[in-house]
């Protein structure tokens, strides 16, 4: 498919975040969501990446000087993976939820079991 303009892709990521229940968003702590063109070298099909310390692994001293956790959504593989804009927007939403779940300490095995793999 033809890629979305960067601002439209960013808007789709924002729209995906808007679908997350406020009760969950209220529990998010020290997290930023970014968009990048491509994933790290050697992982060309990676759609998203969570980097940080999940909430379930933080202790009372964690926050002292801690940088925000990061979720990065990768424009290139998502665009290549999807046949049309509707599919792309759906896959962006799935990827955002998947990576956000890692922030809450949910691993890939559980996400796959729930259909969010």
Secondary structure, 3 states (H helix, E strand, C coil): CCCCCHHHHHHHHHHHHHCCCHHHHCCCCCEEEEEECCCCCCCCCCCEEEECCCHHHCCCCCCCCCCCEEEEEEHHHHHHHCCCHHHHHHHHHHHHHHHHHHHCCCCHHHHHHCCCC
